[in-house]
């Protein structure tokens, strides 16, 4: 970054590119991935430009728990700098809310709060995910 202040005290600046390396994001949908090992394999199979550094965004509904630190350690691509997990767990809420269990009651109550607009859809989704993960059978 090069900055200059002229005699009128006006600041001007411009970015000076030092090399050809760029930063890019790439999305990987995990809907059909069933295990951590398969996820690592899919990431290692990504076709990436050598002159770019990447952040891999995991998107979709996951079928397993993802620990990004563990996954990152096993990635062989040197130009992947970060992995970000934006996925949600896959649940059939209609099926769960009809269960005669604590999980069923929990989902019923949160869906009621969602209908009443007590919390945002995003907050309800996150609360259901955290709660169901804690109440795993």
C-alpha positions, 0 to 999 in steps of 0.5 A: 500500500502506497499512501501520499498526502498532498499540499491540500492535506488530501490523502491518496493511496493505491495498492501495489501488488508484490507478487501474483499470489491471490486469495480465493474462497472455494465452496465444498458441498458436504451433503453426500459426504458420509465421513471425515475420511471422505471429506479429507479425500474430497478436499485433497481432490479439489482442482486448485490454481497453484498461484492462489491461496484458498479458504475452503468453505464447507456448506450444506447439511453434514451427516457427521461431526466435523472438526476443522482442525483435525481435517486441516492437519490431514490436508495435503494441498499446501495452498489451502490456508483455512477451512471454515465449517458453515454446515448444519446437521441433517435432521428430520424435524417433523419426525423428531417433533413427533417422538415421545422423548425429551428430543421431541419435546425440545424440538416442539418447543423451539418450533413453537418459538419459531412460529411465534417469531420469538427468535430468528430462524437462524437462532432457532436452527442453531439452538436445535442443532446444539440441543439435539447434538447434546441429546444424542441417543 
